[in-house]
Amino acid sequence: MRPLLIIFVLLISHFAFSQSLTGTWQLTDEKTCFQSEMKESDTELELKDGMGASRNSVARMLKFTNKGTGEEGIFSQGKKKGEKLNSFEYRVVGQELQFIDKKSGMATQRFIIEELSTSTLRFHNALKDCEVKSFTRVK
């Protein structure tokens, strides 16, 4: 009875993540390992806020579909079509998001989902805990 309960809970968590992951997400914050470990002073934080204004004209987007496929690209202000569009296949296994090679079916990239809500997606590289990406739902 207990193994059935565990399997049932795992299946529910799998479907809950895959259903709420679908949609279009815009990258809002990306930190490398170096940036995660670096402490910024008050002056650096003030300058950083002032310098970020030019980044608003370009958006990096991720789109996940119900069918296990997705698309990643960079969108510029005033243009309908994105640049450098890359299509991919994905799957969610528990808390892990895997990008899949189309031909071999093997996972090429693995990420651990830290937060998944109706408006926020945050994950880090499975091999490097310090590389964190945060997204906000657009659609």
N, CA, C and O atoms as CSV, one atom per row, in Angstrom:
chain,resi,resn,atom,element,x,y,z
A,1,MET,N,N,0.819,-1.198,0.000
A,1,MET,CA,C,0.000,0.000,0.000
A,1,MET,C,C,0.863,1.263,0.000
A,1,MET,O,O,0.558,2.231,-0.697
A,2,ARG,N,N,1.932,1.247,0.779
A,2,ARG,CA,C,2.799,2.418,0.874
A,2,ARG,C,C,3.492,2.741,-0.458
A,2,ARG,O,O,3.537,3.911,-0.838
A,3,PRO,N,N,4.039,1.741,-1.189
A,3,PRO,CA,C,4.644,2.058,-2.491
A,3,PRO,C,C,3.638,2.671,-3.467
A,3,PRO,O,O,4.003,3.543,-4.255
A,4,LEU,N,N,2.396,2.235,-3.428
A,4,LEU,CA,C,1.381,2.821,-4.301
A,4,LEU,C,C,1.138,4.287,-3.952
A,4,LEU,O,O,0.949,5.118,-4.840
A,5,LEU,N,N,1.143,4.594,-2.678
A,5,LEU,CA,C,0.954,5.971,-2.241
A,5,LEU,C,C,2.109,6.855,-2.711
A,5,LEU,O,O,1.891,7.986,-3.148
A,6,ILE,N,N,3.318,6.346,-2.622
A,6,ILE,CA,C,4.497,7.097,-3.069
A,6,ILE,C,C,4.434,7.336,-4.573
A,6,ILE,O,O,4.701,8.446,-5.033
A,7,ILE,N,N,4.089,6.319,-5.337
A,7,ILE,CA,C,3.974,6.462,-6.792
A,7,ILE,C,C,2.888,7.480,-7.138
A,7,ILE,O,O,3.067,8.297,-8.040
A,8,PHE,N,N,1.774,7.432,-6.428
A,8,PHE,CA,C,0.682,8.366,-6.664
A,8,PHE,C,C,1.125,9.807,-6.410
A,8,PHE,O,O,0.815,10.692,-7.207
A,9,VAL,N,N,1.835,10.054,-5.331
A,9,VAL,CA,C,2.324,11.400,-5.006
A,9,VAL,C,C,3.320,11.872,-6.062
A,9,VAL,O,O,3.268,13.032,-6.472
A,10,LEU,N,N,4.222,11.005,-6.508
A,10,LEU,CA,C,5.186,11.378,-7.552
A,10,LEU,C,C,4.482,11.725,-8.863
A,10,LEU,O,O,4.868,12.680,-9.535
A,11,LEU,N,N,3.462,10.964,-9.229
A,11,LEU,CA,C,2.721,11.262,-10.457
A,11,LEU,C,C,1.989,12.590,-10.358
A,11,LEU,O,O,1.960,13.354,-11.323
A,12,ILE,N,N,1.404,12.871,-9.214
A,12,ILE,CA,C,0.712,14.154,-9.035
A,12,ILE,C,C,1.692,15.307,-9.130
A,12,ILE,O,O,1.398,16.312,-9.777
A,13,SER,N,N,2.858,15.185,-8.495
A,13,SER,CA,C,3.844,16.274,-8.562
A,13,SER,C,C,4.367,16.449,-9.982
A,13,SER,O,O,4.632,17.572,-10.412
A,14,HIS,N,N,4.518,15.341,-10.715
A,14,HIS,CA,C,4.977,15.426,-12.105
A,14,HIS,C,C,3.974,16.200,-12.959
A,14,HIS,O,O,4.357,17.097,-13.710
A,15,PHE,N,N,2.697,15.855,-12.843
A,15,PHE,CA,C,1.685,16.533,-13.653
A,15,PHE,C,C,1.485,17.976,-13.202
A,15,PHE,O,O,1.205,18.846,-14.027
A,16,ALA,N,N,1.622,18.234,-11.936
A,16,ALA,CA,C,1.467,19.610,-11.453
A,16,ALA,C,C,2.553,20.503,-12.015
A,16,ALA,O,O,2.270,21.627,-12.429
A,17,PHE,N,N,3.801,20.025,-12.039
A,17,PHE,CA,C,4.891,20.831,-12.592
A,17,PHE,C,C,4.751,20.990,-14.095
A,17,PHE,O,O,4.936,22.093,-14.610
A,18,SER,N,N,4.430,19.927,-14.812
A,18,SER,CA,C,4.381,20.020,-16.265
A,18,SER,C,C,3.225,20.894,-16.726
A,18,SER,O,O,3.344,21.554,-17.758
A,19,GLN,N,N,2.122,20.923,-16.010
A,19,GLN,CA,C,0.992,21.756,-16.406
A,19,GLN,C,C,1.265,23.230,-16.154
A,19,GLN,O,O,0.934,24.069,-16.992
A,20,SER,N,N,1.858,23.559,-15.026
A,20,SER,CA,C,2.071,24.966,-14.712
A,20,SER,C,C,3.325,25.524,-15.388
A,20,SER,O,O,3.517,26.739,-15.408
A,21,LEU,N,N,4.162,24.679,-15.929
A,21,LEU,CA,C,5.367,25.128,-16.619
A,21,LEU,C,C,5.040,25.648,-18.015
A,21,LEU,O,O,5.779,26.473,-18.553
A,22,THR,N,N,3.950,25.182,-18.606
A,22,THR,CA,C,3.598,25.595,-19.955
A,22,THR,C,C,3.270,27.076,-19.998
A,22,THR,O,O,2.655,27.623,-19.082
A,23,GLY,N,N,3.689,27.708,-21.074
A,23,GLY,CA,C,3.459,29.133,-21.249
A,23,GLY,C,C,4.735,29.820,-21.702
A,23,GLY,O,O,5.725,29.164,-22.025
A,24,THR,N,N,4.703,31.137,-21.722
A,24,THR,CA,C,5.844,31.933,-22.147
A,24,THR,C,C,6.437,32.632,-20.939
A,24,THR,O,O,5.724,33.254,-20.152
A,25,TRP,N,N,7.746,32.522,-20.803
A,25,TRP,CA,C,8.470,33.066,-19.651
A,25,TRP,C,C,9.552,34.025,-20.133
A,25,TRP,O,O,10.237,33.751,-21.119
A,26,GLN,N,N,9.705,35.150,-19.436
A,26,GLN,CA,C,10.742,36.130,-19.752
A,26,GLN,C,C,11.809,36.099,-18.671
A,26,GLN,O,O,11.508,36.129,-17.477
A,27,LEU,N,N,13.059,36.038,-19.109
A,27,LEU,CA,C,14.184,36.038,-18.179
A,27,LEU,C,C,14.256,37.387,-17.472
A,27,LEU,O,O,14.323,38.431,-18.121
A,28,THR,N,N,14.243,37.363,-16.137
A,28,THR,CA,C,14.322,38.600,-15.363
A,28,THR,C,C,15.641,38.730,-14.621
A,28,THR,O,O,16.100,39.840,-14.354
A,29,ASP,N,N,16.254,37.598,-14.286
A,29,ASP,CA,C,17.518,37.649,-13.545
A,29,ASP,C,C,18.316,36.391,-13.832
A,29,ASP,O,O,17.780,35.283,-13.846
A,30,GLU,N,N,19.601,36.583,-14.060
A,30,GLU,CA,C,20.500,35.452,-14.328
A,30,GLU,C,C,21.800,35.719,-13.588
A,30,GLU,O,O,22.417,36.770,-13.764
A,31,LYS,N,N,22.216,34.766,-12.760
A,31,LYS,CA,C,23.455,34.917,-12.011
A,31,LYS,C,C,24.376,33.748,-12.293
A,31,LYS,O,O,23.970,32.587,-12.247
A,32,THR,N,N,25.626,34.077,-12.585
A,32,THR,CA,C,26.647,33.053,-12.741
A,32,THR,C,C,27.229,32.741,-11.366
A,32,THR,O,O,26.891,33.403,-10.384
A,33,CYS,N,N,28.084,31.754,-11.291
A,33,CYS,CA,C,28.707,31.406,-10.008
A,33,CYS,C,C,29.536,32.569,-9.471
A,33,CYS,O,O,29.555,32.825,-8.267
A,34,PHE,N,N,30.210,33.259,-10.362
A,34,PHE,CA,C,31.035,34.399,-9.941
A,34,PHE,C,C,30.156,35.508,-9.361
A,34,PHE,O,O,30.490,36.080,-8.324
A,35,GLN,N,N,29.050,35.812,-10.013
A,35,GLN,CA,C,28.155,36.858,-9.535
A,35,GLN,C,C,27.478,36.467,-8.230
A,35,GLN,O,O,27.234,37.326,-7.382
A,36,SER,N,N,27.171,35.190,-8.055
A,36,SER,CA,C,26.507,34.729,-6.834
A,36,SER,C,C,27.394,34.894,-5.616
A,36,SER,O,O,26.900,35.184,-4.526
A,37,GLU,N,N,28.699,34.713,-5.784
A,37,GLU,CA,C,29.628,34.782,-4.667
A,37,GLU,C,C,30.131,36.195,-4.390
A,37,GLU,O,O,30.668,36.461,-3.315
A,38,MET,N,N,29.962,37.102,-5.348
A,38,MET,CA,C,30.487,38.454,-5.214
A,38,MET,C,C,29.525,39.314,-4.383
A,38,MET,O,O,28.323,39.334,-4.650
A,39,LYS,N,N,30.039,40.006,-3.400
A,39,LYS,CA,C,29.259,40.922,-2.577
A,39,LYS,C,C,29.421,42.327,-3.138
A,39,LYS,O,O,30.538,42.787,-3.372
A,40,GLU,N,N,28.284,43.013,-3.354
A,40,GLU,CA,C,28.324,44.357,-3.924
A,40,GLU,C,C,28.152,45.398,-2.827
A,40,GLU,O,O,27.405,45.200,-1.868
A,41,SER,N,N,28.861,46.514,-2.990
A,41,SER,CA,C,28.738,47.615,-2.035
A,41,SER,C,C,27.490,48.434,-2.371
A,41,SER,O,O,26.862,48.218,-3.408
A,42,ASP,N,N,27.136,49.368,-1.494
A,42,ASP,CA,C,25.972,50.230,-1.734
A,42,ASP,C,C,26.155,51.075,-2.986
A,42,ASP,O,O,25.203,51.282,-3.738
A,43,THR,N,N,27.359,51.560,-3.215
A,43,THR,CA,C,27.641,52.376,-4.396
A,43,THR,C,C,27.461,51.557,-5.674
A,43,THR,O,O,26.891,52.043,-6.651
A,44,GLU,N,N,27.944,50.322,-5.666
A,44,GLU,CA,C,27.806,49.457,-6.834
A,44,GLU,C,C,26.339,49.147,-7.122
A,44,GLU,O,O,25.936,49.088,-8.283
A,45,LEU,N,N,25.540,48.949,-6.078
A,45,LEU,CA,C,24.121,48.683,-6.266
A,45,LEU,C,C,23.409,49.887,-6.876
A,45,LEU,O,O,22.549,49.720,-7.742
A,46,GLU,N,N,23.756,51.099,-6.435
A,46,GLU,CA,C,23.148,52.314,-6.987
A,46,GLU,C,C,23.523,52.480,-8.462
A,46,GLU,O,O,22.668,52.804,-9.286
A,47,LEU,N,N,24.796,52.260,-8.796
A,47,LEU,CA,C,25.232,52.377,-10.184
A,47,LEU,C,C,24.591,51.316,-11.065
A,47,LEU,O,O,24.241,51.583,-12.214
A,48,LYS,N,N,24.440,50.124,-10.529
A,48,LYS,CA,C,23.848,49.026,-11.278
A,48,LYS,C,C,22.400,49.338,-11.660
A,48,LYS,O,O,21.971,49.028,-12.772
A,49,ASP,N,N,21.650,49.946,-10.746
A,49,ASP,CA,C,20.264,50.303,-11.040
A,49,ASP,C,C,20.186,51.324,-12.165
A,49,ASP,O,O,19.302,51.233,-13.017
A,50,GLY,N,N,21.084,52.285,-12.184
A,50,GLY,CA,C,21.096,53.314,-13.216
A,50,GLY,C,C,21.542,52.789,-14.565
A,50,GLY,O,O,21.103,53.302,-15.594
A,51,MET,N,N,22.393,51.792,-14.592
A,51,MET,CA,C,22.930,51.261,-15.845
A,51,MET,C,C,21.985,50.266,-16.501
A,51,MET,O,O,22.150,49.973,-17.685
A,52,GLY,N,N,21.025,49.748,-15.797
A,52,GLY,CA,C,20.154,48.711,-16.342
A,52,GLY,C,C,19.089,49.213,-17.284
A,52,GLY,O,O,18.369,48.398,-17.862
A,53,ALA,N,N,18.951,50.497,-17.468
A,53,ALA,CA,C,17.868,51.033,-18.291
A,53,ALA,C,C,17.976,50.619,-19.749
A,53,ALA,O,O,16.944,50.461,-20.401
A,54,SER,N,N,19.152,50.440,-20.283
A,54,SER,CA,C,19.304,50.103,-21.698
A,54,SER,C,C,18.951,48.649,-21.998
A,54,SER,O,O,18.769,48.302,-23.165
A,55,ARG,N,N,18.850,47.796,-20.993
A,55,ARG,CA,C,18.558,46.383,-21.221
A,55,ARG,C,C,17.080,46.127,-21.472
A,55,ARG,O,O,16.724,45.029,-21.901
A,56,ASN,N,N,16.204,47.098,-21.221
A,56,ASN,CA,C,14.768,46.878,-21.337
A,56,ASN,C,C,14.299,46.688,-22.770
A,56,ASN,O,O,13.192,46.191,-22.975
A,57,SER,N,N,15.077,47.056,-23.755
A,57,SER,CA,C,14.643,46.945,-25.141
A,57,SER,C,C,14.830,45.540,-25.708
A,57,SER,O,O,14.369,45.268,-26.817
A,58,VAL,N,N,15.487,44.645,-24.984
A,58,VAL,CA,C,15.716,43.281,-25.440
A,58,VAL,C,C,15.246,42.316,-24.351
A,58,VAL,O,O,15.524,42.513,-23.168
A,59,ALA,N,N,14.530,41.272,-24.768
A,59,ALA,CA,C,14.020,40.292,-23.810
A,59,ALA,C,C,14.390,38.887,-24.258
A,59,ALA,O,O,14.267,38.551,-25.436
A,60,ARG,N,N,14.837,38.079,-23.328
A,60,ARG,CA,C,15.115,36.670,-23.600
A,60,ARG,C,C,13.915,35.866,-23.114
A,60,ARG,O,O,13.518,35.971,-21.953
A,61,MET,N,N,13.344,35.067,-24.000
A,61,MET,CA,C,12.102,34.366,-23.704
A,61,MET,C,C,12.266,32.852,-23.833
A,61,MET,O,O,13.037,32.358,-24.655
A,62,LEU,N,N,11.523,32.138,-23.001
A,62,LEU,CA,C,11.399,30.679,-23.072
A,62,LEU,C,C,9.919,30.365,-23.207
A,62,LEU,O,O,9.091,30.933,-22.495
A,63,LYS,N,N,9.590,29.467,-24.114
A,63,LYS,CA,C,8.201,29.068,-24.300
A,63,LYS,C,C,8.114,27.554,-24.173
A,63,LYS,O,O,8.801,26.825,-24.889
A,64,PHE,N,N,7.260,27.078,-23.251
A,64,PHE,CA,C,7.040,25.653,-23.041
A,64,PHE,C,C,5.623,25.311,-23.488
A,64,PHE,O,O,4.677,26.016,-23.135
A,65,THR,N,N,5.465,24.230,-24.267
A,65,THR,CA,C,4.145,23.791,-24.712
A,65,THR,C,C,3.722,22.556,-23.924
A,65,THR,O,O,4.518,21.957,-23.201
A,66,ASN,N,N,2.444,22.188,-24.081
A,66,ASN,CA,C,1.916,20.986,-23.422
A,66,ASN,C,C,2.495,19.711,-23.996
A,66,ASN,O,O,2.461,18.668,-23.342
A,67,LYS,N,N,3.026,19.773,-25.205
A,67,LYS,CA,C,3.495,18.576,-25.912
A,67,LYS,C,C,4.945,18.215,-25.607
A,67,LYS,O,O,5.486,17.295,-26.219
A,68,GLY,N,N,5.588,18.923,-24.669
A,68,GLY,CA,C,6.967,18.604,-24.332
A,68,GLY,C,C,7.981,19.262,-25.246
A,68,GLY,O,O,9.141,18.852,-25.280
A,69,THR,N,N,7.561,20.276,-25.986
A,69,THR,CA,C,8.478,21.016,-26.840
A,69,THR,C,C,8.555,22.454,-26.349
A,69,THR,O,O,7.698,22.909,-25.592
A,70,GLY,N,N,9.571,23.152,-26.780
A,70,GLY,CA,C,9.725,24.536,-26.379
A,70,GLY,C,C,10.559,25.307,-27.363
A,70,GLY,O,O,11.077,24.758,-28.336
A,71,GLU,N,N,10.684,26.590,-27.097
A,71,GLU,CA,C,11.429,27.477,-27.963
A,71,GLU,C,C,12.072,28.558,-27.104
A,71,GLU,O,O,11.461,29.076,-26.169
A,72,GLU,N,N,13.307,28.886,-27.437
A,72,GLU,CA,C,14.046,29.915,-26.722
A,72,GLU,C,C,14.516,30.941,-27.746
A,72,GLU,O,O,14.935,30.577,-28.845
A,73,GLY,N,N,14.449,32.219,-27.390
A,73,GLY,CA,C,14.887,33.243,-28.324
A,73,GLY,C,C,15.039,34.597,-27.674
A,73,GLY,O,O,14.673,34.803,-26.517
A,74,ILE,N,N,15.590,35.515,-28.449
A,74,ILE,CA,C,15.800,36.887,-28.002
A,74,ILE,C,C,14.875,37.775,-28.822
A,74,ILE,O,O,14.894,37.725,-30.052
A,75,PHE,N,N,14.067,38.586,-28.148
A,75,PHE,CA,C,13.116,39.454,-28.809
A,75,PHE,C,C,13.492,40.905,-28.564
A,75,PHE,O,O,13.743,41.311,-27.429
A,76,SER,N,N,13.529,41.683,-29.645
A,76,SER,CA,C,13.852,43.107,-29.571
A,76,SER,C,C,12.566,43.918,-29.607
A,76,SER,O,O,11.553,43.490,-30.161
A,77,GLN,N,N,12.631,45.092,-29.004
A,77,GLN,CA,C,11.474,45.970,-28.971
A,77,GLN,C,C,11.095,46.398,-30.388
A,77,GLN,O,O,11.951,46.797,-31.177
A,78,GLY,N,N,9.802,46.308,-30.699
A,78,GLY,CA,C,9.320,46.727,-32.002
A,78,GLY,C,C,9.366,45.657,-33.065
A,78,GLY,O,O,8.952,45.913,-34.196
A,79,LYS,N,N,9.853,44.461,-32.754
A,79,LYS,CA,C,9.924,43.377,-33.738
A,79,LYS,C,C,9.031,42.220,-33.284
A,79,LYS,O,O,9.040,41.833,-32.116
A,80,LYS,N,N,8.268,41.680,-34.225
A,80,LYS,CA,C,7.356,40.587,-33.905
A,80,LYS,C,C,8.074,39.252,-33.795
A,80,LYS,O,O,7.689,38.392,-33.003
A,81,LYS,N,N,9.111,39.088,-34.589
A,81,LYS,CA,C,9.823,37.819,-34.633
A,81,LYS,C,C,11.106,37.899,-33.817
A,81,LYS,O,O,11.805,38.912,-33.836
A,82,GLY,N,N,11.405,36.827,-33.104
A,82,GLY,CA,C,12.612,36.778,-32.306
A,82,GLY,C,C,13.827,36.389,-33.122
A,82,GLY,O,O,13.715,35.868,-34.232
A,83,GLU,N,N,14.984,36.650,-32.553
A,83,GLU,CA,C,16.246,36.276,-33.185
A,83,GLU,C,C,16.840,35.080,-32.455
A,83,GLU,O,O,16.574,34.853,-31.274
A,84,LYS,N,N,17.644,34.330,-33.181
A,84,LYS,CA,C,18.339,33.173,-32.613
A,84,LYS,C,C,17.360,32.218,-31.916
A,84,LYS,O,O,17.604,31.777,-30.793
A,85,LEU,N,N,16.261,31.909,-32.590
A,85,LEU,CA,C,15.270,31.008,-32.014
A,85,LEU,C,C,15.790,29.577,-32.037
A,85,LEU,O,O,16.194,29.072,-33.084
A,86,ASN,N,N,15.780,28.943,-30.906
A,86,ASN,CA,C,16.201,27.550,-30.771
A,86,ASN,C,C,15.020,26.738,-30.273
A,86,ASN,O,O,14.442,27.061,-29.235
A,87,SER,N,N,14.654,25.696,-30.991
A,87,SER,CA,C,13.597,24.818,-30.517
A,87,SER,C,C,14.239,23.642,-29.768
A,87,SER,O,O,15.365,23.238,-30.057
A,88,PHE,N,N,13.499,23.116,-28.815
A,88,PHE,CA,C,14.017,22.020,-27.990
A,88,PHE,C,C,12.857,21.179,-27.494
A,88,PHE,O,O,11.696,21.578,-27.576
A,89,GLU,N,N,13.192,20.017,-26.981
A,89,GLU,CA,C,12.234,19.161,-26.298
A,89,GLU,C,C,12.618,19.124,-24.834
A,89,GLU,O,O,13.794,19.237,-24.489
A,90,TYR,N,N,11.621,18.964,-23.967
A,90,TYR,CA,C,11.896,18.962,-22.531
A,90,TYR,C,C,11.004,17.950,-21.826
A,90,TYR,O,O,10.010,17.477,-22.376
A,91,ARG,N,N,11.380,17.636,-20.610
A,91,ARG,CA,C,10.527,16.839,-19.726
A,91,ARG,C,C,10.832,17.248,-18.291
A,91,ARG,O,O,11.925,17.719,-17.973
A,92,VAL,N,N,9.843,17.055,-17.446
A,92,VAL,CA,C,9.985,17.360,-16.023
A,92,VAL,C,C,9.879,16.045,-15.272
A,92,VAL,O,O,8.890,15.321,-15.391
A,93,VAL,N,N,10.916,15.748,-14.496
A,93,VAL,CA,C,10.947,14.535,-13.679
A,93,VAL,C,C,11.122,14.978,-12.235
A,93,VAL,O,O,12.218,15.359,-11.824
A,94,GLY,N,N,10.037,14.927,-11.466
A,94,GLY,CA,C,10.093,15.407,-10.089
A,94,GLY,C,C,10.373,16.901,-10.073
A,94,GLY,O,O,9.589,17.686,-10.605
A,95,GLN,N,N,11.483,17.299,-9.468
A,95,GLN,CA,C,11.902,18.699,-9.397
A,95,GLN,C,C,12.904,19.052,-10.489
A,95,GLN,O,O,13.431,20.165,-10.507
A,96,GLU,N,N,13.171,18.126,-11.392
A,96,GLU,CA,C,14.216,18.331,-12.397
A,96,GLU,C,C,13.616,18.618,-13.771
A,96,GLU,O,O,12.746,17.891,-14.248
A,97,LEU,N,N,14.098,19.694,-14.400
A,97,LEU,CA,C,13.735,20.061,-15.762
A,97,LEU,C,C,14.871,19.593,-16.660
A,97,LEU,O,O,16.025,19.967,-16.451
A,98,GLN,N,N,14.548,18.779,-17.660
A,98,GLN,CA,C,15.566,18.233,-18.551
A,98,GLN,C,C,15.299,18.686,-19.980
A,98,GLN,O,O,14.178,18.569,-20.475
A,99,PHE,N,N,16.333,19.203,-20.641
A,99,PHE,CA,C,16.263,19.514,-22.066
A,99,PHE,C,C,16.766,18.273,-22.798
A,99,PHE,O,O,17.833,17.748,-22.480
A,100,ILE,N,N,15.996,17.811,-23.774
A,100,ILE,CA,C,16.207,16.520,-24.407
A,100,ILE,C,C,16.711,16.693,-25.834
A,100,ILE,O,O,16.228,17.555,-26.568
A,101,ASP,N,N,17.685,15.869,-26.227
A,101,ASP,CA,C,18.142,15.813,-27.609
A,101,ASP,C,C,17.064,15.116,-28.431
A,101,ASP,O,O,16.595,14.041,-28.058
A,102,LYS,N,N,16.669,15.726,-29.550
A,102,LYS,CA,C,15.566,15.193,-30.344
A,102,LYS,C,C,15.870,13.826,-30.951
A,102,LYS,O,O,14.990,12.966,-31.002
A,103,LYS,N,N,17.094,13.614,-31.409
A,103,LYS,CA,C,17.425,12.354,-32.083
A,103,LYS,C,C,17.634,11.204,-31.104
A,103,LYS,O,O,17.059,10.128,-31.271
A,104,SER,N,N,18.453,11.431,-30.088
A,104,SER,CA,C,18.803,10.338,-29.192
A,104,SER,C,C,17.837,10.181,-28.018
A,104,SER,O,O,17.756,9.101,-27.432
A,105,GLY,N,N,17.106,11.238,-27.666
A,105,GLY,CA,C,16.207,11.175,-26.521
A,105,GLY,C,C,16.917,11.305,-25.183
A,105,GLY,O,O,16.305,11.104,-24.135
A,106,MET,N,N,18.209,11.641,-25.209
A,106,MET,CA,C,18.985,11.789,-23.978
A,106,MET,C,C,18.910,13.218,-23.464
A,106,MET,O,O,18.757,14.160,-24.242
A,107,ALA,N,N,19.020,13.374,-22.154
A,107,ALA,CA,C,19.015,14.701,-21.541
A,107,ALA,C,C,20.352,15.388,-21.822
A,107,ALA,O,O,21.411,14.853,-21.492
A,108,THR,N,N,20.299,16.575,-22.432
A,108,THR,CA,C,21.517,17.327,-22.735
A,108,THR,C,C,21.811,18.369,-21.660
A,108,THR,O,O,22.972,18.693,-21.408
A,109,GLN,N,N,20.764,18.894,-21.027
A,109,GLN,CA,C,20.924,19.855,-19.937
A,109,GLN,C,C,19.932,19.494,-18.841
A,109,GLN,O,O,18.803,19.089,-19.118
A,110,ARG,N,N,20.371,19.649,-17.583
A,110,ARG,CA,C,19.511,19.336,-16.446
A,110,ARG,C,C,19.489,20.525,-15.495
A,110,ARG,O,O,20.528,21.108,-15.186
A,111,PHE,N,N,18.297,20.873,-15.038
A,111,PHE,CA,C,18.117,21.986,-14.118
A,111,PHE,C,C,17.225,21.543,-12.969
A,111,PHE,O,O,16.327,20.722,-13.155
A,112,ILE,N,N,17.471,22.084,-11.787
A,112,ILE,CA,C,16.649,21.815,-10.617
A,112,ILE,C,C,15.701,22.994,-10.430
A,112,ILE,O,O,16.143,24.137,-10.309
A,113,ILE,N,N,14.398,22.718,-10.405
A,113,ILE,CA,C,13.400,23.768,-10.232
A,113,ILE,C,C,13.345,24.134,-8.748
A,113,ILE,O,O,13.018,23.302,-7.901
A,114,GLU,N,N,13.670,25.394,-8.452
A,114,GLU,CA,C,13.634,25.889,-7.076
A,114,GLU,C,C,12.257,26.441,-6.729
A,114,GLU,O,O,11.737,26.210,-5.638
A,115,GLU,N,N,11.677,27.175,-7.675
A,115,GLU,CA,C,10.378,27.791,-7.435
A,115,GLU,C,C,9.569,27.752,-8.725
A,115,GLU,O,O,10.074,28.077,-9.799
A,116,LEU,N,N,8.314,27.352,-8.606
A,116,LEU,CA,C,7.413,27.341,-9.737
A,116,LEU,C,C,6.040,27.755,-9.239
A,116,LEU,O,O,5.376,27.007,-8.522
A,117,SER,N,N,5.619,28.957,-9.625
A,117,SER,CA,C,4.305,29.458,-9.243
A,117,SER,C,C,3.609,29.957,-10.496
A,117,SER,O,O,4.118,29.772,-11.601
A,118,THR,N,N,2.467,30.577,-10.341
A,118,THR,CA,C,1.728,31.068,-11.502
A,118,THR,C,C,2.465,32.195,-12.206
A,118,THR,O,O,2.238,32.432,-13.393
A,119,SER,N,N,3.353,32.903,-11.489
A,119,SER,CA,C,4.041,34.044,-12.099
A,119,SER,C,C,5.561,33.933,-12.101
A,119,SER,O,O,6.217,34.722,-12.781
A,120,THR,N,N,6.148,32.992,-11.373
A,120,THR,CA,C,7.602,32.919,-11.227
A,120,THR,C,C,8.123,31.515,-11.494
A,120,THR,O,O,7.543,30.522,-11.054
A,121,LEU,N,N,9.223,31.456,-12.220
A,121,LEU,CA,C,9.963,30.213,-12.443
A,121,LEU,C,C,11.417,30.496,-12.130
A,121,LEU,O,O,12.013,31.401,-12.714
A,122,ARG,N,N,11.994,29.735,-11.217
A,122,ARG,CA,C,13.404,29.889,-10.884
A,122,ARG,C,C,14.024,28.507,-10.816
A,122,ARG,O,O,13.520,27.615,-10.134
A,123,PHE,N,N,15.141,28.341,-11.542
A,123,PHE,CA,C,15.850,27.069,-11.509
A,123,PHE,C,C,17.344,27.306,-11.568
A,123,PHE,O,O,17.806,28.377,-11.960
A,124,HIS,N,N,18.101,26.277,-11.168
A,124,HIS,CA,C,19.555,26.349,-11.263
A,124,HIS,C,C,20.068,25.094,-11.966
A,124,HIS,O,O,19.397,24.063,-12.018
A,125,ASN,N,N,21.273,25.218,-12.500
A,125,ASN,CA,C,21.925,24.121,-13.187
A,125,ASN,C,C,22.122,22.971,-12.193
A,125,ASN,O,O,22.552,23.194,-11.061
A,126,ALA,N,N,21.810,21.755,-12.612
A,126,ALA,CA,C,21.919,20.603,-11.720
A,126,ALA,C,C,23.358,20.346,-11.289
A,126,ALA,O,O,23.590,19.780,-10.220
A,127,LEU,N,N,24.332,20.756,-12.109
A,127,LEU,CA,C,25.730,20.536,-11.779
A,127,LEU,C,C,26.346,21.693,-11.005
A,127,LEU,O,O,27.352,21.519,-10.318
A,128,LYS,N,N,25.745,22.875,-11.117
A,128,LYS,CA,C,26.267,24.066,-10.448
A,128,LYS,C,C,25.119,24.778,-9.743
A,128,LYS,O,O,24.294,25.427,-10.386
A,129,ASP,N,N,25.070,24.652,-8.416
A,129,ASP,CA,C,23.993,25.266,-7.642
A,129,ASP,C,C,23.991,26.784,-7.733
A,129,ASP,O,O,22.959,27.419,-7.515
A,130,CYS,N,N,25.133,27.366,-8.052
A,130,CYS,CA,C,25.270,28.819,-8.009
A,130,CYS,C,C,24.802,29.507,-9.295
A,130,CYS,O,O,24.695,30.733,-9.303
A,131,GLU,N,N,24.522,28.789,-10.368
A,131,GLU,CA,C,24.026,29.388,-11.609
A,131,GLU,C,C,22.508,29.365,-11.593
A,131,GLU,O,O,21.887,28.345,-11.888
A,132,VAL,N,N,21.916,30.506,-11.243
A,132,VAL,CA,C,20.476,30.603,-11.051
A,132,VAL,C,C,19.856,31.491,-12.124
A,132,VAL,O,O,20.399,32.544,-12.459
A,133,LYS,N,N,18.708,31.057,-12.664
A,133,LYS,CA,C,17.956,31.849,-13.636
A,133,LYS,C,C,16.540,32.029,-13.108
A,133,LYS,O,O,15.913,31.078,-12.640
A,134,SER,N,N,16.042,33.269,-13.188
A,134,SER,CA,C,14.696,33.583,-12.746
A,134,SER,C,C,13.891,34.104,-13.929
A,134,SER,O,O,14.378,34.918,-14.714
A,135,PHE,N,N,12.653,33.629,-14.048
A,135,PHE,CA,C,11.770,34.017,-15.140
A,135,PHE,C,C,10.437,34.492,-14.573
A,135,PHE,O,O,10.036,34.105,-13.475
A,136,THR,N,N,9.763,35.337,-15.345
A,136,THR,CA,C,8.421,35.792,-15.015
A,136,THR,C,C,7.500,35.393,-16.158
A,136,THR,O,O,7.855,35.528,-17.329
A,137,ARG,N,N,6.313,34.900,-15.809
A,137,ARG,CA,C,5.358,34.457,-16.844
A,137,ARG,C,C,4.833,35.662,-17.616
A,137,ARG,O,O,4.428,36.668,-17.033
A,138,VAL,N,N,4.852,35.536,-18.942
A,138,VAL,CA,C,4.327,36.570,-19.820
A,138,VAL,C,C,2.926,36.192,-20.275
A,138,VAL,O,O,2.011,37.013,-20.226
A,139,LYS,N,N,2.757,34.949,-20.718
A,139,LYS,CA,C,1.447,34.456,-21.158
A,139,LYS,C,C,1.144,33.151,-20.474
A,139,LYS,O,O,0.087,32.564,-20.704
